[in-house]
Amino acid sequence: MDIKSRLDLITRNTQEVISQSELRNLLEEKKSPTAYIGYAPTGRLHVGNLIPLLKVRDFLQAGFKFKVLIANLHAHLDDQKSPWSLLEARSDYYQEMIHAVLSSFGVDTGKLQFVRGSDFQTTKDYVLDVLRMSALTTLNRTKRAASEVVRFGKEPKMGGFFYPLMQIADCQAMEIDVTLGGIDQRGIYMLGRELLPQLGHEKSSCVFTPLLPGLTGSKMSASDPKSKIDLLDSKKDVEKKVNSAYCKEGEVKDNGVLAFCEYFIFPFKGKLKVERSEKFGGNVGYKGYKELERDFVKKKLHPMDLKQSVAKEINGVLEPIRKRFEKEKKLMREAYP
């Protein structure tokens, strides 16, 4: 595969890339660069996580080595979203779930390297990097960088300020060339691109994927089960949540159903079939998102017809994951008692 094809794979279906020229130079210099994505094992994974995980497949196809960081210490430092006693079980759940999702995408998970944050985040060099960065930046700058990720509250805990500095230090410690994450991670990695060179380290290039709007028409909330679909939701629960989702006829803004089509279904499958009775126009197939959006805006495609098709696609993706986790009931009880 030539460099242009590899670059196209990495940059497709993204919201921002920093920067294309850096990525091109990297591909010219290294046969197998290293990329990573990090997950703090807090709440259960949901369909919004399918979007960045689909990009992992693109990175592997483009010849990258890929690491998945289970950032267990981060999960506790972020306002104790995960209690210390649950870190191990939740880390096991995250690793098993990411394996299941990527396997459902046809990814050879044997090509991935899973790393736990606690395996390296207490080493001397790592701690020194975090301490040195703490002397280079301010509380306000650090808080601003992590505001889309960390829960600070009215009386922010110190752990929330260590969180972004540790995430930056992760890139150096794991020898990462490219970071992958949702666009909410942008502030942290931009701070990292400022700080790492000041410590004599190379800065990482960044690939950011879009965030999926919540089903209620606003930002997806981990604390609101109505705004998201859990990856272990039943077939009926998926249908119920999608059918009740905000999807106003003709409107694109804050439409999580359309967004899922744009950011996941078409990049994953390349098409969408909408089944409907003949009196409503009969079945129709779409080979691209823009075609689907155009019909929706022109009100040629009714929201309920779209919802039923999207629910069917989601259940198709989740079914092998649900089956795999039928054997993990003990783990789920331990991770989320």
Secondary structure as the mmCIF struct_conf table of DSSP 4:
data_model
#
loop_
_struct_conf.conf_type_id
_struct_conf.id
_struct_conf.beg_label_comp_id
_struct_conf.beg_label_asym_id
_struct_conf.beg_label_seq_id
_struct_conf.end_label_comp_id
_struct_conf.end_label_asym_id
_struct_conf.end_label_seq_id
HELX_RH_AL_P HELX_RH_AL_P1 ILE A 3 THR A 11
TURN_TY1_P TURN_TY1_P1 ARG A 12 ASN A 13
BEND BEND1 GLN A 15 GLN A 15
STRN STRN1 GLU A 16 ILE A 18
HELX_RH_AL_P HELX_RH_AL_P2 GLN A 20 GLU A 29
BEND BEND2 LYS A 31 SER A 32
STRN STRN2 THR A 34 TYR A 39
BEND BEND3 GLY A 43 GLY A 43
HELX_LH_PP_P HELX_LH_PP_P1 ARG A 44 LEU A 45
STRN STRN3 HIS A 46 HIS A 46
HELX_RH_3T_P HELX_RH_3T_P1 VAL A 47 ASN A 49
HELX_RH_AL_P HELX_RH_AL_P3 LEU A 50 GLN A 61
TURN_TY1_P TURN_TY1_P2 ALA A 62 GLY A 63
STRN STRN4 LYS A 65 ILE A 70
HELX_RH_AL_P HELX_RH_AL_P4 ASN A 72 LEU A 77
TURN_TY1_P TURN_TY1_P3 ASP A 78 GLN A 80
BEND BEND4 LYS A 81 SER A 82
HELX_RH_3T_P HELX_RH_3T_P2 TRP A 84 LEU A 86
HELX_RH_AL_P HELX_RH_AL_P5 LEU A 87 SER A 104
TURN_TY1_P TURN_TY1_P4 PHE A 105 GLY A 106
HELX_RH_3T_P HELX_RH_3T_P3 THR A 109 LYS A 111
STRN STRN5 LEU A 112 ARG A 116
HELX_RH_3T_P HELX_RH_3T_P4 GLY A 117 ASP A 119
TURN_TY1_P TURN_TY1_P5 PHE A 120 THR A 122
BEND BEND5 THR A 123 THR A 123
HELX_RH_AL_P HELX_RH_AL_P6 LYS A 124 SER A 134
TURN_TY1_P TURN_TY1_P6 ALA A 135 LEU A 136
BEND BEND6 THR A 137 THR A 137
HELX_RH_AL_P HELX_RH_AL_P7 LEU A 139 ALA A 146
TURN_TY1_P TURN_TY1_P7 SER A 147 VAL A 149
BEND BEND7 VAL A 150 VAL A 150
BEND BEND8 LYS A 154 GLU A 155
HELX_RH_AL_P HELX_RH_AL_P8 MET A 158 ALA A 173
TURN_TY1_P TURN_TY1_P8 MET A 174 GLU A 175
BEND BEND9 ASP A 177 ASP A 177
STRN STRN6 VAL A 178 GLY A 182
HELX_RH_3T_P HELX_RH_3T_P5 ILE A 183 GLN A 185
HELX_RH_AL_P HELX_RH_AL_P9 ARG A 186 LEU A 195
HELX_RH_3T_P HELX_RH_3T_P6 LEU A 196 LEU A 199
TURN_TY1_P TURN_TY1_P9 GLY A 200 GLY A 200
HELX_LH_PP_P HELX_LH_PP_P2 GLU A 202 SER A 204
STRN STRN7 SER A 205 THR A 209
HELX_LH_PP_P HELX_LH_PP_P3 PRO A 210 LEU A 212
STRN STRN8 PRO A 213 PRO A 213
HELX_LH_PP_P HELX_LH_PP_P4 GLY A 214 GLY A 214
TURN_TY1_P TURN_TY1_P10 LEU A 215 THR A 216
BEND BEND10 GLY A 217 SER A 218
STRN STRN9 LYS A 219 LYS A 219
TURN_TY1_P TURN_TY1_P11 ALA A 222 SER A 223
HELX_RH_3T_P HELX_RH_3T_P7 PRO A 225 SER A 227
STRN STRN10 ASP A 230 ASP A 230
TURN_TY1_P TURN_TY1_P12 LEU A 231 LEU A 232
HELX_RH_AL_P HELX_RH_AL_P10 LYS A 235 ASN A 243
TURN_TY1_P TURN_TY1_P13 SER A 244 SER A 244
BEND BEND11 ALA A 245 ALA A 245
TURN_TY1_P TURN_TY1_P14 GLU A 249 GLY A 250
TURN_TY1_P TURN_TY1_P15 LYS A 253 ASP A 254
HELX_RH_AL_P HELX_RH_AL_P11 GLY A 256 PHE A 260
HELX_RH_PI_P HELX_RH_PI_P1 CYS A 261 ILE A 265
HELX_RH_AL_P HELX_RH_AL_P12 PHE A 266 LYS A 269
BEND BEND12 GLY A 270 GLY A 270
STRN STRN11 LEU A 272 VAL A 274
HELX_RH_3T_P HELX_RH_3T_P8 GLU A 278 PHE A 280
TURN_TY1_P TURN_TY1_P16 GLY A 281 GLY A 281
STRN STRN12 VAL A 284 TYR A 286
BEND BEND13 LYS A 287 GLY A 288
HELX_RH_AL_P HELX_RH_AL_P13 TYR A 289 VAL A 297
TURN_TY1_P TURN_TY1_P17 LYS A 298 LYS A 299
BEND BEND14 LEU A 301 LEU A 301
HELX_RH_AL_P HELX_RH_AL_P14 PRO A 303 ARG A 324
HELX_RH_3T_P HELX_RH_3T_P9 PHE A 325 LYS A 327
HELX_RH_AL_P HELX_RH_AL_P15 LYS A 329 ALA A 335
#
